Amino acid sequence: MKNKSNRHGILFEEVQLGPFPMHRLKRVDKPTNLITDNVQRVDFRENAFARGARGDYGPAVQRASSRPLAQRHPLSAAEFDVLHNLSSTKDNEVVAAKAPVAEDHRILSRHIKRLGYFLKADIIGICRFPKSAVYTHDRQGNPIDIDYQYAIVIVMRKESRTVNASNGYDWITDAISFQAYQHSALVAQTMANYIRRLGYRASPQTASGYDVVIPPLLLWAGIGEVSRVGIILNPFLGLSFKAAAVLTDLPLEPDKPINFGLQDFCQHCKICAEMCPSKAILTGDTVMYNGYQTWKLDEQRCASFSLLNKNGTICNTCVKVCPWSNPTTWPHNLVRRAVEHSGLA
């Protein structure tokens, strides 16, 4: 390897690695919402759709849950089938001899990010893997016990023209999501396969069956901040993305969380709450929930509306109306920069 003084190129210099200038965002030591030491692991069977299927939200929602949302439209059903087949690919073995990778963790991290962008991811981030993000049980009730050092977070944008053409809760909305889920799964599976060939453990986490809760990884990997919807918002994609992850022991340099002024912005902007057809997004202040300061989504209203929807599938109205979900044209980017650097804006 060359001496440090002779190092140059994309892996050594602080230059943009992917489609968006993530390196220009303000980095902070902790996420902008308060996170306590009391975060508890959760059971996958306690998510809103699982509870609806169990009957917690009433008999009508339970009956509607008998047919999965993804199977209600031929395009989303086709996408789900491919996603399931892709994610059921058997993991290759970790090779016995470790490859001679870069000893500088920063260089190795930039290499992994460039791999993600080579595979057509839109944003890649890295964080130390918080053990509290592991589900206690999977959807079948099996206990989950995994332990890795790092999480590589893979973000894929939703197709903006189709998002704009949708009314927010019609038949195309699930297909929009599963298109992004498909692409993120392809990146995650390929990256994990590659890392195992370098001699390190790696586990892809995709929408066909997550073992981990994705939002904490998005926070700590510097992908976004907590929004009024209660999910993570990215300054370039808004809410219009889906994510996968690769858990690994490959020695990496974690990214820091970001601060682009979203907490103050969401405190004043309430368009997602005003436009939410199920009134699941509240207009009040943040609350503490399982150790996180967040705007708490009414999951029962949100899931029930989607499951009982006779004119479409899952609702994405909040994604469509969020100002941050606008395309990254120069006028919208100008507004983004103003919001990031000016309280008045």
Secondary structure, DSSP 8 states (H G I E B T S, - for coil): ---GGG--STTTS----SSS-GGGS-B-SS-SS-B-S------GGGSHHHHHHHTTT-HHHHHHTTS-GGGSSHHHHHHHHHHHHHHT-------SS-----SSHHHHHHHHHHHHHHTT-SEEEEEE--GGGB-SB-TTS-B-----SEEEEEEEE--HHHHHHS-SSSTTHHHHHHHHHHHHHHHHHHHHHHHHHTT--EEEE-TTS-SB-HHHHHHHTTS-EE-TTSSEEBTTTBT-EEEEEEEE-S-------B-SSHHHHHHH--HHHHH-TT--S-SS--EEETTEEE----HHHHHHHHHH-SS-SS--HHHHH-GGGS---HHHHHHHHHHHH-S--
